[in-house]
Amino acid sequence: MDISYPEVRWSYMRATQGWAGLQHHSLVHSTLTISPPKEEGRLINRPHHLLIDVKQASWFCLRERGAESLGGRVSWHYGNIYQLAGPHQTIRLPSNISISHLTVFDLWISADYEIRLFGDPLSTGDGITPVTKLQIDVSMVGSSSGISLGKNHFYPDIVGGMLLGEAVGVEVTSTGGRWQITNISCGNCNVKIHLSIKTPR
């Protein structure tokens, strides 16, 4: 999602205020809809958490539409303004979320254009207009274990057949308390690794 304001006289802002005049803040509103499977008779595992990552955003808020039970309270969560590779934010869903009808959430995003992070538009190819490029990644967690395996894994480089390091990082997100990883396994590689997780403490 690209956000820009071409009607603003950015060349004038740059000439009078320098690059600091290009920095600005946007409040973005969208919706997130959770729809149940269409297959009748299918055993549905009710989702209980969302894993959300919003790049180039400082904060975001997710609120169920028409949820009077929240009493007007709004919770804001950290965005990923630095676009770091790491675990997503874990957002708890209402315990009574429907598994037969659509559930709509309002998504509010605080998007800040920071030239020291995103670069000068003249050098990034966007012309004179600064562009905030939001990236939103959402997935559901519905397993009874509350464990989700992510995509941001880290492993040492291999040079000349030798590993440059002795550590491997595996992204595992828990929504069911604190877990202890005892070992790791890999089914499609030559090196035998095994992963097992103990019950929450």
Secondary structure, 3 states (H helix, E strand, C coil): CEECCCCCCHHHHHHHHHHHHHCEEEEEEEEEEECCCCCCCCCCCCCCEEEEEEECCCEEEEEECCCHHHCCCCCEEECECCCCCCCCEEEECCCCCCCCCCEEEEEEEEEEECHHHHCCHHHHCCCCCCCEECEEEEEEECCCCCEEECCCCECCCEECCEECCCCCECCEEECCCCCCEEEEECCCCCCCCEEEECCCC
